[in-house]
Amino acid sequence: MVHESRASLPSLLSETDLTRHRRLREQGRLERADLDAVLDAGFVCHLGVVVEGRPLVVPTVYGRDEWTLYVHGSVASRSLAAGAPVCVTVTHVDGLVLARSVFEHGVNYRSAMIHGAPRKVTDPEEKAAGLRCLTEHATPGQWDYARRPTRKELAATTLLALSLDEASVKIRTGAPDDGDGPDAALGLWAGTLPLTTTWGAPEPDPALPPDVAPPVHIARREGTRHG
């Protein structure tokens, strides 16, 4: 699929009835760079869709380019039907916000929501490119290292493409909000409890011969954070 040039990528997110920030507006972000950062920091999203009149939310992996979010699954998956409106969310928890009162407790987080009607990718070249994008998003270097999908495997895989045109971002950082209120006189500890997630040491498949070491692009991720 041919997109416009990268130079035409908007720097701000469009505000629509679905993406306009109505609550906690101070946590809203309008920069396109903030959306990219949230998406690049993870690789699992939640796909919300209505199937046979009932809401269904499915966790799945994703990848992106400048214009499109790709999600994939089995051709038998009812949640991967093209054309129906969906909402995709990506959320990262950065810590607990522990205030002096329970009412003021909260979470430091980064979250993105993408709205739209995805299309099913059928063009073989775009499908391969989309799956490469998805694979490289989760594990950079793996597409060129592992065996590529066969025609049979591609036929058994559904790839959906969702435009990033309609998206919203919210981010909360910092300390509790009750430091200058009456509860500050209680003498209770308040602050944040940060949460970080890092990759551990690669664990080999027990079926591997002992002389097969993990490739550099996997081994070097130990102790790092995704994205």
N, C-alpha and C positions, 0 to 999 in steps of 0.2 A: 504494500500500500504506500502511495507517495504522499508525503506530508509537505507542508510549507517549509521554508528554510528555517534553520535554527534561530536566525536573527529576528524572525518574526514572533518568537515565543514571548508571550506577555509576561511582564515582570510582576503584575498584580493578579490575584485571583478574582474572577468575576463574582459579583454579588447577585444572587438570585433569591427567590422566595425560599428555596431549600437550604441555601448556604449562608444566608444572612444571620449574623450573630445577634440573638435576642436576649440570652441570659449570659451573665459573666462576660460581658463584651470586652472587658479589659484583658481577658485571656485570648481573645480572638486574634488571629494573624491574617494579614491580607497579602503578604509577600509570597510569590510563587516559590521562592527559594526555601521558605519554611515548609511548604508541602513536599518539595523534593527531599529535604533533610529528614522529615518524618518517614517518608517511604524508604529512603536509603538506609535508615537505621534498623530496619526489620526485614522479614521475608515471609511472615505469616499474617494474613488478613482474615477478616470475617466477612463473608458474603451473605448479605440479607436479601431474601427474595420471597415472594408469595408463590406457593406451589399448591394448586388445587384449592385455593381459598384459605390456606393456612400459612402463617409466617414460618420461614425456615432460615436459620442462620448457620452457615457452614464454615469452619476454619479451613483454609487452604493456602498454599504458597502462591506467591506472586512475583512478577518482575515488571519492569517499566522501561520505557524510553522517554523521550521528552514529551510525547503527546499521549501515550497510551499506557494503561495498566493491563497486564496480561494475567489471567488466572486459568488454571487447567484442572482437568479431572477426567474421570471415565465417561465414555459416551453414554453409559447407562445412568449417569447422575441426573436426577430430576432438577437439581439446583442449578445446573449449567445450561438451562434453556435460553437461547438467545432471544432478544427482542423485548422481553418483559423488563420493566424498571427494576433496578437493584440499588442497594446501598452497600458500599464496601467501606469497612472501617479498619484502621490500623492504629493501635495504641501502645505506647511504651510507658511503663510506670517507673519513675525516677526516684520515688521515695514517699514516705508517709509524712504528713504535716501534723505534728502532735501539739495541739494547742493547750491552753489552760482549762478550757471547757470542751466537753465532748462535741458540743454544737459547732465549734469552730474547727474541728479536725478536718483534714482533707488529704489530698494526694497531689504530689508534684508529678506532672505527666506531660506527654506530647501525643496529640491525637489528630488524625485526619479522617474525613469522611468524603467519599466520592460517590456522586449520584449519576445515574444515566441508564440507558438501555444498551447493554453490550451486544456486540455482533459476534457471530461464530466465524472464526477464521477458517477458510476453506482453501485459499490459495496455498499450494505446497511451499513456495518460497517464503511467504510471510509466516506460515505455520512453523517452519524450521527456524526462522529468525526469531519468532516469538518465544519458542521453547528454549532457544539459545539464550535469549534475554532473561528468561525466568531462571534457567540453570545458573547462569553467571551471576545473577543477582544474589542467589543463595550462597554459591561457592565459586568465586572467581577463579577461572582456570580449569574448571571441571569439564566444560563442554569439549575442549580440545584434548583432554586427558582420557575420558571414558569413551566407550563405544557409543556412537550416535544411534538414534532410534531407527528401526527398520520401517518399511512401508506398512507392515502389519501393525506395528506398535503405534505409528502415527495415526492409522485408521481407528485405533481403539482409544485415542485420546481426543478429548474436546478441548479446544483452546478458545477462550473468550477474550475479546479486546474491548476495553472500556475506556472511553475518552476521559482525559483529565480536565476537560473544560469546566466541569461543574464540581467544585470541591471546596471544602472549608477546613480550617486548621484551628485548633485551640492548644495553648501551651500554658501550664502553670509552673512557676518556679518560686523559690524563696521561702521565707519564714512564715509562721502563723500570722494571722491578721489581728490578733487580740493583744499585741504588745503595748498598745497605747490606750487600752480600755480598762474598765473597772476590774477585770479579772487579773490584771497585772499585779495587783496588790495581794493576790492569794499566796504568793511565794512558791508556786509550783513550777517544776521544770517544764519548759516548752521549747520546741525546736523541730528539726527535721531528722528523719532516719533514712539516709540515702539507700537506694537499692541499685546495684550494678550487676550485670550479667556478662560473664566472659567465657570464651571457649576453653574447654579443658584439653587435656592431652588426647590425641587420636587413639582410639581403641581398635586394634585390628580384628577383622573377622577371624574367628577360630579356624576357619577353613583355609586361611592364607598360609602359604609356605613361609617359614621363618625369615627367609632372605628378602621378602618383599616389603620394602619400607614405604611409609606414606610419602607421596610426592611433596615437593617443596610448597606448592600453593596451599596444601592442607596443613602440613606440619607448622608452617610459620604463623598460623592463626591461633595457636595455643597461647592463652593469656591475653588475647585481644578481644575487643568488642566488635560486634557485627557493624559493618558500614564505616 
